[in-house]
Amino acid sequence: MIRFDNVTKKYAGTTKPALNAVDFEVKRGEFIFLVGASGSGKSSCLRLVLKEEKPSEGTVHVLGHNVSSISNRKIPYFRRNLGVVFQDFRLLPNKTVFENVAFTLQVIGKSRGFVQEAVPDVLKMVGLDNKAQRMPHELSGGEQQRVAIARAIVNKPQVLLADEPTGNLDPATSAGIMQLLERINANGTTVVMATHEAAIVDKMQRRVIELVEGTIVRDETHGGYGTTAVIPELGPRKERGVDAEKAKRAAREAAREAPTTQSVVTPRRSAVVAPVETDAAEDPAAMADETSTAPAEALSAPSSRSGEAPDTDSTPPWVVRAADDDAGDDPANETDRRAATDAAAQAGEPERAVDERPAQPLTQSQPIIGLPLASGPLPEDTQEHLSLAERLGLRAGKPRDEDKEQNVGPTQ
Ligand SMILES: Nc1ncnc2c1ncn2[C@@H]1O[C@H](COP(=O)(O)OP(=O)(O)OP(=O)(O)O)[C@@H](O)[C@H]1O
């Protein structure tokens, strides 16, 4: 179902590979955890599966296809088989729960009748049938993640990729989300989940692939989180500014004055958080960049860290470019405008109406499903060939002739 053959991934401008000669295979119906310290390469694996990045060496096979051989035009069809869930939910803020889930089906041209049937079904499955008309901001974090999961599975993908899906949730809520993912897996969907949550991995006792600096150090059928996957950052990071230095000095003094006080710092989360607190007050961007709390951002803007152009079609399927002059101050309006445009396209407007929208600036990206902005320009060739729905992985209508060749298409 997914196979990495000797895959090495080196990002442009870096010397150390993010993934180094990685080999693994995921069989149909498996539930796999990818674990490892921050920066060990978990998100890179997911990006390679989604064909947001391409391997520097080796091959990635997904659903029988060597992903390197899938053309940009066919990526949307390919991605229809892959549901994706992120730490930060990424819902359309001004659409109801029902509409958020329905949107996925509308853009691939499902009939109204189908939508009316499928959406309540999936909302029931995730336990939100009584909240269909709520807006995302009226939901708890756990409920929002359920909506995101409903959206990811409503089209019955063969694989569900989850990048830290419980990263923003408390333990009890996380447990509920994990039960839901287990249920989805029990219904036949292969699940690959990147996580830092040791308790979850330990409890589930599923297959665990552990990465250390881009290398697989463990592939265990019924594994726990392990010890090397612990985030190793224990020392204070590079100070930023006078205040950070002052705060640190104060902390040192306090420690001298109360040498017997037991530390409340736990090895994993707070080891990262504790030294960051002073820095973060000065430099929230640094916080976002350096803590383990933003893998989804990393996924949505894969080229941002290097500051260089992505080395492949790294635009996520859900991101479309914004026309900055009509986006106004409210990105949600733009999102809705695009959704409406797309819905019109689904309603019979010829496809060229979507494809022939005026060229838009290459430097700005706009979230389509309530997502953060992608930071880099889209590859030109992707721009030329992909419509909105294609970029979503959801293009409606019949495949074009050339699409048939490769037989990459929606789940039949
Ligand atoms: N677009 C990029 N450009 C340059 N380097 C990158 C890029 N994306 C990731 N990296 C680097 O590749 C390595 C692996 O990153 P990756 O995001 O895959 O790790 P991760 O295990 O998912 O981390 P986290 O748990 O913090 O999300 C890191 O050293 C990271 O800095």
The ligand as an SDF file (V2000), in Angstrom:
LIG
                    3D

 31 33  0  0  0  0  0  0  0  0999 V2000
   11.3910   22.4550    3.5830 N   0  0  0  0  0  0  0  0  0  0  0  0
   12.4770   22.1470    4.2830 C   0  0  0  0  0  0  0  0  0  0  0  0
   13.6460   22.6960    3.9690 N   0  0  0  0  0  0  0  0  0  0  0  0
   14.7750   22.3900    4.6340 C   0  0  0  0  0  0  0  0  0  0  0  0
   14.8090   21.5220    5.6550 N   0  0  0  0  0  0  0  0  0  0  0  0
   13.6540   20.9450    6.0250 C   0  0  0  0  0  0  0  0  0  0  0  0
   12.4280   21.2240    5.3650 C   0  0  0  0  0  0  0  0  0  0  0  0
   11.4520   20.4980    5.9420 N   0  0  0  0  0  0  0  0  0  0  0  0
   12.0480   19.7940    6.9190 C   0  0  0  0  0  0  0  0  0  0  0  0
   13.3540   20.0710    6.9760 N   0  0  0  0  0  0  0  0  0  0  0  0
   14.3330   19.4820    7.8830 C   0  0  0  0  0  0  0  0  0  0  0  0
   14.2320   18.0810    7.7430 O   0  0  0  0  0  0  0  0  0  0  0  0
   14.3510   17.4630    9.0100 C   0  0  0  0  0  0  0  0  0  0  0  0
   13.1180   16.6020    9.2610 C   0  0  0  0  0  0  0  0  0  0  0  0
   11.9930   17.4560    9.4010 O   0  0  0  0  0  0  0  0  0  0  0  0
   10.5320   16.8860    9.6220 P   0  0  0  0  0  0  0  0  0  0  0  0
    9.5850   18.0440    9.6100 O   0  0  0  0  0  0  0  0  0  0  0  0
   10.2870   15.7940    8.6880 O   0  0  0  0  0  0  0  0  0  0  0  0
   10.6710   16.2960   11.1010 O   0  0  0  0  0  0  0  0  0  0  0  0
    9.5500   15.8240   12.1210 P   0  0  0  0  0  0  0  0  0  0  0  0
   10.0430   14.5720   12.7310 O   0  0  0  0  0  0  0  0  0  0  0  0
    8.2270   15.7790   11.4640 O   0  0  0  0  0  0  0  0  0  0  0  0
    9.5700   16.9810   13.1850 O   0  0  0  0  0  0  0  0  0  0  0  0
    8.3670   17.5480   14.0850 P   0  0  0  0  0  0  0  0  0  0  0  0
    8.0090   16.4450   15.0210 O   0  0  0  0  0  0  0  0  0  0  0  0
    8.9760   18.7280   14.7630 O   0  0  0  0  0  0  0  0  0  0  0  0
    7.2730   17.9160   13.1450 O   0  0  0  0  0  0  0  0  0  0  0  0
   14.5640   18.5630   10.0160 C   0  0  0  0  0  0  0  0  0  0  0  0
   15.9360   18.7030   10.2450 O   0  0  0  0  0  0  0  0  0  0  0  0
   14.0320   19.7670    9.3210 C   0  0  0  0  0  0  0  0  0  0  0  0
   14.6660   20.9320    9.7580 O   0  0  0  0  0  0  0  0  0  0  0  0
  1  2  1  0
  2  3  1  0
  2  7  2  0
  3  4  2  0
  4  5  1  0
  5  6  2  0
  6  7  1  0
  6 10  1  0
  7  8  1  0
  8  9  2  0
  9 10  1  0
 10 11  1  0
 11 12  1  0
 11 30  1  0
 12 13  1  0
 13 14  1  0
 13 28  1  0
 14 15  1  0
 15 16  1  0
 16 17  2  0
 16 18  1  0
 16 19  1  0
 19 20  1  0
 20 21  2  0
 20 22  1  0
 20 23  1  0
 23 24  1  0
 24 25  2  0
 24 26  1  0
 24 27  1  0
 28 29  1  0
 28 30  1  0
 30 31  1  0
M  END
$$$$
